[in-house]
Amino acid sequence: MFIGITFMPLLIVLGQIALGIFILYLLVDLVKIMFVSIKIIMYILIYSLLLYIGFTYYGKDGLLFVLIGIGLFEIYPFLKKKM
């Protein structure tokens, strides 16, 4: 318990740095392809911002809630077509 409380701020900062590097890597990789639309880049930015806010303010429960919301948002058009 004590170790988790002590290292939690460090883990959060390292996680944010890793997420930022990963997003920059994805953006650079996507821009190199040139066939990728702005829509996909905006999806990545918006989803990463939602995940960051959900985890930062609400912890694991917020992260789970945001992931479920993103999943439903992505699956809904396919379900609507099949109905």
C-alpha positions in Angstrom: 0.0 0.0 0.0 2.8 2.5 1.0 4.8 1.6 -2.1 1.8 2.2 -4.4 1.0 5.5 -2.8 4.7 6.6 -3.0 5.2 5.7 -6.7 1.8 6.7 -8.0 2.7 10.3 -9.0 5.8 9.0 -10.7 3.8 6.3 -12.6 1.2 8.9 -13.7 3.9 11.2 -15.1 5.7 8.3 -16.8 2.4 7.2 -18.3 1.6 10.6 -19.6 5.1 10.9 -21.2 4.7 7.5 -22.7 1.3 8.3 -24.0 2.5 11.6 -25.5 5.5 9.9 -27.2 3.1 7.2 -28.6 0.7 9.8 -30.0 3.5 11.8 -31.6 4.9 8.6 -33.1 1.4 7.7 -34.5 0.9 11.2 -35.9 4.3 11.3 -37.6 3.7 7.8 -39.0 0.3 8.8 -40.2 1.4 12.1 -41.8 4.2 10.2 -43.7 1.6 8.0 -45.4 -0.2 11.0 -46.9 -3.4 8.9 -47.7 -4.6 9.4 -44.1 -7.3 12.0 -43.7 -7.5 14.6 -41.0 -10.5 12.8 -39.6 -8.4 9.9 -38.3 -5.9 12.2 -36.7 -8.7 14.1 -35.0 -10.1 10.8 -33.8 -6.7 9.9 -32.3 -6.4 13.3 -30.6 -9.9 13.3 -29.2 -9.8 9.7 -28.0 -6.5 10.2 -26.3 -7.7 13.4 -24.7 -10.8 11.6 -23.4 -8.8 8.7 -22.1 -6.4 11.1 -20.4 -9.2 13.1 -18.7 -11.1 10.0 -17.7 -8.0 8.4 -16.1 -6.7 11.6 -14.5 -9.9 12.6 -12.8 -11.7 9.4 -12.2 -8.9 6.7 -12.1 -9.5 3.2 -13.4 -13.3 3.6 -13.3 -13.1 6.7 -15.5 -10.8 4.9 -17.9 -13.1 1.9 -18.2 -16.1 4.3 -18.7 -14.4 6.2 -21.5 -13.3 2.9 -23.2 -16.8 1.6 -23.1 -18.1 4.9 -24.5 -15.6 4.9 -27.3 -16.5 1.2 -28.1 -20.2 2.0 -28.2 -19.6 5.1 -30.3 -17.6 3.1 -32.8 -19.9 0.0 -32.9 -23.3 1.9 -33.0 -23.2 2.8 -36.8 -22.6 -0.9 -37.7 -25.4 -2.1 -35.4 -27.7 0.6 -36.8 -27.1 -0.7 -40.4 -27.9 -4.3 -39.4 -31.2 -3.4 -37.7 
